[in-house]
């Protein structure tokens, strides 16, 4: 198994709740990129063929589809980004951020108060804008 595939599968499987919320995928639709990846990874693990070239190509293609879907939903790093979601890189300070209303109709939220991947304004329903505090 290539390092890229091992890293990607570990990241998705370790953060499956994050990807389900981001991609609005509750697991009930077998045709979504995340569901296809999870099913193929489980089948490869059960069959013991996770090291075959065909299986690896298939899993990488499905992983790429989840990566693209995550990016299209606003996760610029996707699966292959340099840092894991909601974690800090070694030697770097954490970034404090707030989410503000694009129309200034609500007060927005502190990053520590946000529980969903793409918070929305409680008044207008628009997606809140993330801004770093310097």
N, C-alpha and C positions, 0 to 999 in steps of 0.2 A: 504494500500500500504506500503510495507516495506521501510525502510530508504534507503537501497541499491538501490532499484528500483527508488525511488523518486530522489535520488542524481544522478544516472546514466542518467535518462531521462532528468533531468534539465540540466545536463552538455552537453549532446548531442544536445538537442534542443537549448540551449543557444549558442552553438558553431558549429551549423550545417554547416556554411560556411567553417570552419576549417576542419571538417571531410569530407566534400565533396571534398575539394582540396587534402587532404591527401590521401583519398581513390580513387581519380580520378573518382568520382561519380557525374555526373551532374543531377541525378534524373530521367533520361530517361529510365533506365533499372530497371524494377520492381523486378528483381531477386537478386539484391545486398543486402548484409546484412543491410546497412543503409536504403535502400528503404523499405525493409521488416519491419524494426523496426518502421520507421516513419508511415507506413500504419497501422500497428497493434496498435500503440499508438493512432493514430487518430480514428481508429475504436472503441477502448476501451473508448475513451473520448465521442464519439458520442452515443454509446450504454449505457453508464453509468455503465458498468461492470468492471471498472478498479480495483475494489477491490476483484473480485472473485479470488479464488486460481488458477484456470486454466489460467485465463488471466494473472495473475502475473507470473506464471511459464513460460508462452509463452513469455511475454515481457522480463523476465530475460534471457531466452535462446537467444533471438534476441539481447539483449544488450551485452551478452557475445560474440556473433559472431562479433559484431561491435568492441568490445574491442580487440579481437584477430586479426581482420583485421587491426586495427590501429597499434597494436604492430608489425605486420608483415610488415608494411610500414615504420617502423622506430620510431614510437612514443612509447618509452619504458614504459612510464607511462600508456598508454592506457586511458581508461575511468575512471578506479578505482584508478589511481595514487593519491598520497597525495595532490598534488596542481593542481589547474586549469591551463590550458595552458595560456601562456603569462601573468601570474599574479605573484605577489610577495607574499611570505608567510609573515605573520606578524612577525616582529622582526628579519628578515633576510635581509642582504644586497642583492641587485640585483647582478647578475653575469654578468659581461661583457664578451662577447664572439665574436669571429671572425670565419668566414668560410674561410678555405684555400684550395687551389687546391691540390689534392693528388699527382699530377705530377709536381707541381710548374710551370705550363704553364701560369697561369694568377695570378693576384694579390689577388684574392679572394674578400671577401666582409665583411664589418662590419655588426654585427648583426642588427643594426638599418637600414641598407639598404636592408635587406632581406624581401621580401614580400610573397614568396612561402614557403610551409612547408619543402621542400627538394630542396634547391638551387643547381644548376649545374654550372660547369665550362663553360664559354662562348667559350673556345677554344676546349677542349677535350670532353665536354658533360658529363663528370663524375660528380657524386654527390660530392659536396664540403664537407670537413671534418669540424665539429664544434669543436672549441677549446676554453677553458676558458682562459681569461687573468688574470694572478695573480697580 
